[in-house]
């Protein structure tokens, strides 16, 4: 095993934790990640019934300082189990280790009372990092920890490419074999020379959710792509000045979606809704794009922000849209054209998800396969443009070095023109983001390559999508102006200007919006001066 050819894990993890020890814990905005809206419009979505794990690197060289003190995260001691190479314990304090301020700040962002994302998880397994890695990851047949979501707010730091790839393989295998969602820090910006630090393991694994940090319009995480083959990481960001404390926000969001999946909020197929690929697709597709976010056909995610800043309400609303299968499947010659088929069926919702399998052919019967999802992006306003987002996720399969090649295409059915595509050859995520899509009928395609280079004929995948066209309604209540717009998708803000000839749009001096019967409401004092209003997204 390659472990003998690299620095000891403890030394590598301790180095990062030492760097982080000079950073104050960052507060999180539950409003900006959509949790406040989620709580206002749903009932008891707080991670209930979901067991989670928190893997912590020790802050000291003796591997002792890694534990969460339950009292410091507002939770009962009975919620926790502690495990290290010394043994296990169901009580705190214990002889395995001592409390860590870093572990407690992670816990407060993850499941802590009152400001965590998943405040009612069923159990927290607090593992010392070296023990967790050698027991549950870096073995040929890793056992399953008592957790559906594993938070990892540490990094191995810069590694040789071969070492990073071996670590990625361990994590990918464990994720697939035991159906675990690993949520891992992407490492912090500036650990090495500014702007030159690549995302680090374990946040480089194909099947993990790699998390960056974003605050006040600035990113604080290491940058993609990965050093080995140029994959898009991080996958997503959250609101903090360091990745240690943004990562547990995403882990908490994952736990909330898993709870919603199990209780049937996404439909009767709870196994599909609970799958790590579905949760990842929903989280990425619901993310809010920061100013300057960009991607390309061959690089589906932004090198700084991934898919954007996590918004658990948006992800939940797409889950609640339900599972809807493709309308038709076609096969074409390898590398052949695959325009819309002219099928008349239509996916019945403009925000939803699917979990399905695409099967292409190898030699001697080689063909590409296409699953077609048809959407009618229309509403009462005939000229209204839409914003469209779609995210495709599949796994690197167990014990495989390569991945199957899947792509996303969006065609205009009226003229068979290609509108957009996401065609990375190295990523197991594809993502489309179209902020100004004309109304019409569209064919969203999940394409799988066939031929001699495929890993397998069949590949299960998760797909999340949304097409929306929000409008701002202006009304009057007495002498006040009342503005309203839909609660979903979250992330919009109202901006105003006093003229349209040379407008200077500004969100300043506005009271906070309130949720009223599923809509955002904003009450403004009346004025005789001209005012013009618009919705703008992103609101970050």
DAKA-V389254 format. One record per run of one state. SS is the DSSP state (hx for helix, st for strand, lp for the rest). FROM is the first residue (numbers start at 1). TO is the last residue. If there is no record, write none. Layout:
# DAKA-V389254
((SS | FROM | TO) (SS | FROM | TO))
This chain:
# DAKA-V389254
((lp | 1 | 1) (hx | 2 | 5) (lp | 6 | 8) (hx | 9 | 20) (lp | 21 | 34) (hx | 35 | 41) (lp | 42 | 47) (st | 48 | 48) (lp | 49 | 50) (st | 51 | 56) (lp | 57 | 64) (st | 65 | 67) (lp | 68 | 69) (hx | 70 | 73) (lp | 74 | 76) (hx | 77 | 79) (st | 80 | 84) (lp | 85 | 86) (st | 87 | 89) (lp | 90 | 97) (st | 98 | 99) (lp | 100 | 100) (hx | 101 | 110) (lp | 111 | 120) (st | 121 | 121) (lp | 122 | 122) (st | 123 | 128) (hx | 129 | 137) (lp | 138 | 148) (st | 149 | 152) (lp | 153 | 160) (hx | 161 | 178) (lp | 179 | 180) (st | 181 | 185) (lp | 186 | 187) (st | 188 | 188) (lp | 189 | 197) (st | 198 | 198) (lp | 199 | 208) (st | 209 | 215) (lp | 216 | 217) (st | 218 | 219) (lp | 220 | 220) (st | 221 | 221) (lp | 222 | 222) (st | 223 | 223) (lp | 224 | 235) (st | 236 | 239) (lp | 240 | 242) (hx | 243 | 262) (lp | 263 | 269) (hx | 270 | 274) (lp | 275 | 275) (hx | 276 | 285) (lp | 286 | 287) (st | 288 | 288) (lp | 289 | 301) (st | 302 | 302) (lp | 303 | 305) (st | 306 | 306) (lp | 307 | 308) (st | 309 | 309) (lp | 310 | 311) (hx | 312 | 320) (lp | 321 | 322) (st | 323 | 323) (lp | 324 | 327) (st | 328 | 332) (lp | 333 | 350) (st | 351 | 359) (lp | 360 | 360) (st | 361 | 361) (lp | 362 | 366) (st | 367 | 377) (lp | 378 | 385) (st | 386 | 393) (lp | 394 | 405) (st | 406 | 412) (lp | 413 | 417) (st | 418 | 422) (lp | 423 | 428) (st | 429 | 437) (lp | 438 | 439) (st | 440 | 448) (lp | 449 | 457) (st | 458 | 468) (lp | 469 | 472) (st | 473 | 477) (lp | 478 | 479) (st | 480 | 486) (lp | 487 | 492) (st | 493 | 497) (lp | 498 | 505) (st | 506 | 506) (lp | 507 | 513) (st | 514 | 516) (lp | 517 | 518) (st | 519 | 524) (lp | 525 | 531) (st | 532 | 536) (lp | 537 | 540))
